[in-house]
Amino acid sequence: MEDFNKESKYFRAKERVEVLKKFYGNLFSYIVFISVLAGINYWVNEWRYMWFLWAAFGWGIGLFFHAINTFNLNPFFGRNWEEKKIKELMNEDENQKRWE
């Protein structure tokens, strides 16, 4: 049983690392790509119209929601809520089977 718990913890930790790697990869791509766009924008029209901000804003919204999901910052449906709801539904199911 102890080996199962260690193995389970290992797989959860590995899954968490994969999620973090994806987020940091997305963040790195965002920084590089937006910097390149900003450089092109400056080279083309010297900040007269900063069109690269549209791309930064659009991708930034996606990055924001990715961060919320990665770091469990959602106050309504976070990881704690998920675990609590799963336990509640399992207990409900168990109680229902007892009385049948």
N, CA and C atoms as an extended XYZ file, in Angstrom:
300
Properties=species:S:1:pos:R:3:atomname:S:1:resname:S:1:resid:I:1 pbc="F F F"
N         0.822       -1.188        0.000 N   MET     1
C         0.000        0.000        0.000 CA  MET     1
C         0.873        1.261        0.000 C   MET     1
N         1.971        1.201        0.724 N   GLU     2
C         2.863        2.353        0.807 CA  GLU     2
C         3.488        2.665       -0.548 C   GLU     2
N         3.837        1.612       -1.285 N   ASP     3
C         4.401        1.794       -2.623 CA  ASP     3
C         3.392        2.460       -3.550 C   ASP     3
N         2.129        2.077       -3.404 N   PHE     4
C         1.072        2.670       -4.231 CA  PHE     4
C         0.964        4.169       -3.957 C   PHE     4
N         1.034        4.564       -2.685 N   ASN     5
C         0.959        5.989       -2.335 CA  ASN     5
C         2.147        6.761       -2.885 C   ASN     5
N         3.334        6.170       -2.798 N   LYS     6
C         4.526        6.828       -3.339 CA  LYS     6
C         4.419        6.968       -4.850 C   LYS     6
N         3.936        5.901       -5.483 N   GLU     7
C         3.786        5.927       -6.936 CA  GLU     7
C         2.741        6.956       -7.350 C   GLU     7
N         1.660        7.022       -6.606 N   SER     8
C         0.599        7.985       -6.895 CA  SER     8
C         1.115        9.421       -6.740 C   SER     8
N         1.866        9.664       -5.678 N   LYS     9
C         2.450       10.996       -5.462 CA  LYS     9
C         3.420       11.347       -6.584 C   LYS     9
N         4.190       10.352       -7.007 N   TYR    10
C         5.146       10.575       -8.085 CA  TYR    10
C         4.433       10.993       -9.366 C   TYR    10
N         3.363       10.270       -9.722 N   PHE    11
C         2.646       10.592      -10.957 CA  PHE    11
C         1.944       11.942      -10.870 C   PHE    11
N         1.416       12.289       -9.704 N   ARG    12
C         0.805       13.621       -9.539 CA  ARG    12
C         1.855       14.716       -9.663 C   ARG    12
N         3.026       14.492       -9.066 N   ALA    13
C         4.103       15.481       -9.155 CA  ALA    13
C         4.594       15.610      -10.592 C   ALA    13
N         4.700       14.480      -11.280 N   LYS    14
C         5.150       14.505      -12.670 CA  LYS    14
C         4.134       15.259      -13.541 C   LYS    14
N         2.860       15.019      -13.310 N   GLU    15
C         1.811       15.724      -14.052 CA  GLU    15
C         1.874       17.225      -13.784 C   GLU    15
N         2.115       17.589      -12.538 N   ARG    16
C         2.219       19.005      -12.155 CA  ARG    16
C         3.411       19.670      -12.855 C   ARG    16
N         4.533       18.955      -12.930 N   VAL    17
C         5.723       19.485      -13.600 CA  VAL    17
C         5.443       19.703      -15.083 C   VAL    17
N         4.718       18.781      -15.710 N   GLU    18
C         4.368       18.934      -17.124 CA  GLU    18
C         3.508       20.173      -17.347 C   GLU    18
N         2.556       20.411      -16.465 N   VAL    19
C         1.690       21.588      -16.574 CA  VAL    19
C         2.526       22.861      -16.426 C   VAL    19
N         3.443       22.870      -15.469 N   LEU    20
C         4.314       24.034      -15.268 CA  LEU    20
C         5.222       24.267      -16.475 C   LEU    20
N         5.761       23.172      -17.046 N   LYS    21
C         6.624       23.307      -18.225 CA  LYS    21
C         5.863       23.936      -19.388 C   LYS    21
N         4.627       23.503      -19.585 N   LYS    22
C         3.816       24.065      -20.669 CA  LYS    22
C         3.557       25.545      -20.450 C   LYS    22
N         3.251       25.922      -19.205 N   PHE    23
C         3.000       27.338      -18.932 CA  PHE    23
C         4.253       28.171      -19.167 C   PHE    23
N         5.391       27.727      -18.620 N   TYR    24
C         6.622       28.498      -18.780 CA  TYR    24
C         7.074       28.549      -20.237 C   TYR    24
N         6.817       27.495      -20.981 N   GLY    25
C         7.104       27.512      -22.418 CA  GLY    25
C         6.240       28.539      -23.129 C   GLY    25
N         4.970       28.599      -22.765 N   ASN    26
C         4.058       29.583      -23.337 CA  ASN    26
C         4.494       30.999      -22.967 C   ASN    26
N         4.888       31.198      -21.719 N   LEU    27
C         5.342       32.518      -21.267 CA  LEU    27
C         6.605       32.942      -22.013 C   LEU    27
N         7.552       32.032      -22.170 N   PHE    28
C         8.789       32.333      -22.885 CA  PHE    28
C         8.490       32.699      -24.344 C   PHE    28
N         7.614       31.919      -24.982 N   SER    29
C         7.232       32.212      -26.372 CA  SER    29
C         6.581       33.580      -26.473 C   SER    29
N         5.737       33.896      -25.512 N   TYR    30
C         5.061       35.195      -25.490 CA  TYR    30
C         6.081       36.331      -25.435 C   TYR    30
N         7.026       36.215      -24.520 N   ILE    31
C         8.025       37.283      -24.348 CA  ILE    31
C         8.857       37.449      -25.616 C   ILE    31
N         9.325       36.349      -26.170 N   VAL    32
C        10.166       36.413      -27.374 CA  VAL    32
C         9.371       36.964      -28.552 C   VAL    32
N         8.209       36.398      -28.811 N   PHE    33
C         7.426       36.783      -29.984 CA  PHE    33
C         6.957       38.240      -29.902 C   PHE    33
N         6.481       38.662      -28.742 N   ILE    34
C         6.018       40.047      -28.597 CA  ILE    34
C         7.192       41.015      -28.707 C   ILE    34
N         8.357       40.625      -28.199 N   SER    35
C         9.554       41.466      -28.343 CA  SER    35
C         9.934       41.629      -29.817 C   SER    35
N         9.866       40.530      -30.562 N   VAL    36
C        10.163       40.597      -32.003 CA  VAL    36
C         9.156       41.499      -32.705 C   VAL    36
N         7.872       41.329      -32.384 N   LEU    37
C         6.849       42.187      -32.987 CA  LEU    37
C         7.068       43.659      -32.630 C   LEU    37
N         7.449       43.921      -31.383 N   ALA    38
C         7.712       45.300      -30.968 CA  ALA    38
C         8.898       45.870      -31.747 C   ALA    38
N         9.928       45.061      -31.937 N   GLY    39
C        11.086       45.502      -32.726 CA  GLY    39
C        10.702       45.799      -34.170 C   GLY    39
N         9.903       44.947      -34.768 N   ILE    40
C         9.434       45.184      -36.139 CA  ILE    40
C         8.575       46.439      -36.187 C   ILE    40
N         7.701       46.596      -35.188 N   ASN    41
C         6.843       47.777      -35.139 CA  ASN    41
C         7.678       49.057      -35.055 C   ASN    41
N         8.708       49.050      -34.234 N   TYR    42
C         9.560       50.229      -34.117 CA  TYR    42
C        10.328       50.470      -35.412 C   TYR    42
N        10.828       49.424      -36.013 N   TRP    43
C        11.609       49.538      -37.241 CA  TRP    43
C        10.750       50.069      -38.388 C   TRP    43
N         9.490       49.652      -38.457 N   VAL    44
C         8.616       50.046      -39.560 CA  VAL    44
C         8.087       51.477      -39.401 C   VAL    44
N         7.586       51.819      -38.207 N   ASN    45
C         6.979       53.153      -38.089 CA  ASN    45
C         7.346       53.923      -36.817 C   ASN    45
N         8.372       53.496      -36.122 N   GLU    46
C         8.909       54.198      -34.955 CA  GLU    46
C         7.840       54.602      -33.941 C   GLU    46
N         7.006       53.690      -33.569 N   TRP    47
C         5.982       53.851      -32.524 CA  TRP    47
C         4.867       54.837      -32.888 C   TRP    47
N         4.720       55.229      -34.141 N   ARG    48
C         3.599       56.115      -34.485 CA  ARG    48
C         2.269       55.421      -34.226 C   ARG    48
N         2.207       54.142      -34.525 N   TYR    49
C         1.047       53.329      -34.187 CA  TYR    49
C         1.571       51.996      -33.662 C   TYR    49
N         1.331       51.736      -32.403 N   MET    50
C         1.889       50.538      -31.758 CA  MET    50
C         0.943       49.355      -31.934 C   MET    50
N         0.919       48.815      -33.148 N   TRP    51
C         0.024       47.710      -33.466 CA  TRP    51
C         0.405       46.408      -32.785 C   TRP    51
N         1.655       46.264      -32.354 N   PHE    52
C         2.076       45.022      -31.696 CA  PHE    52
C         1.335       44.815      -30.376 C   PHE    52
N         0.792       45.906      -29.803 N   LEU    53
C         0.056       45.785      -28.545 CA  LEU    53
C        -1.226       44.971      -28.701 C   LEU    53
N        -1.792       44.960      -29.911 N   TRP    54
C        -2.991       44.153      -30.142 CA  TRP    54
C        -2.662       42.667      -29.969 C   TRP    54
N        -1.540       42.258      -30.532 N   ALA    55
C        -1.112       40.863      -30.374 CA  ALA    55
C        -0.755       40.575      -28.915 C   ALA    55
N        -0.085       41.520      -28.264 N   ALA    56
C         0.295       41.343      -26.864 CA  ALA    56
C        -0.947       41.219      -25.980 C   ALA    56
N        -1.945       42.021      -26.254 N   PHE    57
C        -3.172       41.985      -25.469 CA  PHE    57
C        -3.924       40.670      -25.687 C   PHE    57
N        -4.088       40.276      -26.936 N   GLY    58
C        -4.810       39.038      -27.239 CA  GLY    58
C        -4.154       37.812      -26.650 C   GLY    58
N        -2.876       37.672      -26.886 N   TRP    59
C        -2.145       36.531      -26.359 CA  TRP    59
C        -2.047       36.631      -24.836 C   TRP    59
N        -1.947       37.858      -24.329 N   GLY    60
C        -1.871       38.075      -22.886 CA  GLY    60
C        -3.107       37.581      -22.159 C   GLY    60
N        -4.275       37.738      -22.771 N   ILE    61
C        -5.507       37.228      -22.161 CA  ILE    61
C        -5.426       35.708      -22.039 C   ILE    61
N        -5.004       35.063      -23.107 N   GLY    62
C        -4.848       33.610      -23.064 CA  GLY    62
C        -3.821       33.180      -22.034 C   GLY    62
N        -2.724       33.903      -21.945 N   LEU    63
C        -1.678       33.603      -20.976 CA  LEU    63
C        -2.188       33.783      -19.547 C   LEU    63
N        -3.001       34.809      -19.340 N   PHE    64
C        -3.592       35.071      -18.024 CA  PHE    64
C        -4.444       33.881      -17.570 C   PHE    64
N        -5.308       33.396      -18.454 N   PHE    65
C        -6.158       32.260      -18.098 CA  PHE    65
C        -5.347       30.974      -17.945 C   PHE    65
N        -4.287       30.843      -18.711 N   HIS    66
C        -3.397       29.695      -18.558 CA  HIS    66
C        -2.738       29.729      -17.176 C   HIS    66
N        -2.327       30.924      -16.722 N   ALA    67
C        -1.714       31.071      -15.394 CA  ALA    67
C        -2.716       30.746      -14.292 C   ALA    67
N        -3.946       31.195      -14.455 N   ILE    68
C        -4.983       30.889      -13.460 CA  ILE    68
C        -5.153       29.386      -13.331 C   ILE    68
N        -5.181       28.702      -14.459 N   ASN    69
C        -5.338       27.252      -14.446 CA  ASN    69
C        -4.099       26.559      -13.883 C   ASN    69
N        -2.920       27.012      -14.269 N   THR    70
C        -1.673       26.377      -13.842 CA  THR    70
C        -1.443       26.512      -12.341 C   THR    70
N        -1.678       27.690      -11.802 N   PHE    71
C        -1.376       27.951      -10.396 CA  PHE    71
C        -2.595       27.868       -9.489 C   PHE    71
N        -3.692       27.287      -10.004 N   ASN    72
C        -4.918       27.083       -9.223 CA  ASN    72
C        -5.390       28.359       -8.540 C   ASN    72
N        -5.476       29.433       -9.298 N   LEU    73
C        -5.879       30.722       -8.746 CA  LEU    73
C        -7.375       30.988       -8.873 C   LEU    73
N        -8.120       30.054       -9.439 N   ASN    74
C        -9.553       30.232       -9.624 CA  ASN    74
C       -10.257       30.030       -8.286 C   ASN    74
N       -10.865       31.086       -7.732 N   PRO    75
C       -11.491       30.963       -6.412 CA  PRO    75
C       -12.788       30.153       -6.432 C   PRO    75
N       -13.402       30.001       -7.591 N   PHE    76
C       -14.689       29.327       -7.663 CA  PHE    76
C       -14.555       27.831       -7.943 C   PHE    76
N       -13.708       27.471       -8.869 N   PHE    77
C       -13.579       26.075       -9.262 CA  PHE    77
C       -12.122       25.621       -9.217 C   PHE    77
N       -11.445       25.897       -8.129 N   GLY    78
C       -10.049       25.511       -7.980 CA  GLY    78
C        -9.902       24.045       -7.615 C   GLY    78
N        -8.691       23.640       -7.379 N   ARG    79
C        -8.392       22.239       -7.057 CA  ARG    79
C        -9.082       21.812       -5.766 C   ARG    79
N        -9.098       22.674       -4.769 N   ASN    80
C        -9.748       22.330       -3.504 CA  ASN    80
C       -11.234       22.075       -3.714 C   ASN    80
N       -11.847       22.886       -4.544 N   TRP    81
C       -13.267       22.704       -4.830 CA  TRP    81
C       -13.500       21.364       -5.505 C   TRP    81
N       -12.631       21.026       -6.454 N   GLU    82
C       -12.747       19.760       -7.179 CA  GLU    82
C       -12.669       18.570       -6.225 C   GLU    82
N       -11.658       18.558       -5.379 N   GLU    83
C       -11.476       17.445       -4.447 CA  GLU    83
C       -12.645       17.347       -3.478 C   GLU    83
N       -13.095       18.491       -2.988 N   LYS    84
C       -14.224       18.523       -2.062 CA  LYS    84
C       -15.482       17.980       -2.730 C   LYS    84
N       -15.730       18.369       -3.958 N   LYS    85
C       -16.918       17.921       -4.685 CA  LYS    85
C       -16.846       16.429       -4.984 C   LYS    85
N       -15.667       15.930       -5.343 N   ILE    86
C       -15.499       14.500       -5.605 CA  ILE    86
C       -15.808       13.688       -4.352 C   ILE    86
N       -15.259       14.114       -3.217 N   LYS    87
C       -15.529       13.407       -1.960 CA  LYS    87
C       -17.012       13.459       -1.615 C   LYS    87
N       -17.614       14.618       -1.823 N   GLU    88
C       -19.041       14.773       -1.531 CA  GLU    88
C       -19.885       13.823       -2.386 C   GLU    88
N       -19.575       13.754       -3.676 N   LEU    89
C       -20.336       12.871       -4.563 CA  LEU    89
C       -20.091       11.401       -4.254 C   LEU    89
N       -18.863       11.051       -3.873 N   MET    90
C       -18.569        9.665       -3.511 CA  MET    90
C       -19.321        9.270       -2.245 C   MET    90
N       -19.345       10.161       -1.256 N   ASN    91
C       -20.082        9.882       -0.018 CA  ASN    91
C       -21.582        9.775       -0.290 C   ASN    91
N       -22.066       10.641       -1.140 N   GLU    92
C       -23.479       10.619       -1.500 CA  GLU    92
C       -23.844        9.294       -2.166 C   GLU    92
N       -22.997        8.844       -3.070 N   ASP    93
C       -23.227        7.582       -3.765 CA  ASP    93
C       -23.174        6.408       -2.790 C   ASP    93
N       -22.215        6.447       -1.875 N   GLU    94
C       -22.072        5.376       -0.888 CA  GLU    94
C       -23.292        5.321        0.030 C   GLU    94
N       -23.766        6.468        0.480 N   ASN    95
C       -24.945        6.523        1.349 CA  ASN    95
C       -26.190        6.024        0.624 C   ASN    95
N       -26.283        6.334       -0.633 N   GLN    96
C       -27.444        5.919       -1.424 CA  GLN    96
C       -27.468        4.397       -1.581 C   GLN    96
N       -26.304        3.778       -1.775 N   LYS    97
C       -26.227        2.325       -1.925 CA  LYS    97
C       -26.546        1.617       -0.624 C   LYS    97
N       -26.264        2.219        0.509 N   ARG    98
C       -26.548        1.612        1.810 CA  ARG    98
C       -28.041        1.447        2.023 C   ARG    98
N       -28.800        2.384        1.569 N   TRP    99
C       -30.241        2.384        1.847 CA  TRP    99
C       -31.056        1.655        0.789 C   TRP    99
N       -30.452        1.190       -0.239 N   GLU   100
C       -31.210        0.477       -1.281 CA  GLU   100
C       -31.485       -0.938       -0.922 C   GLU   100
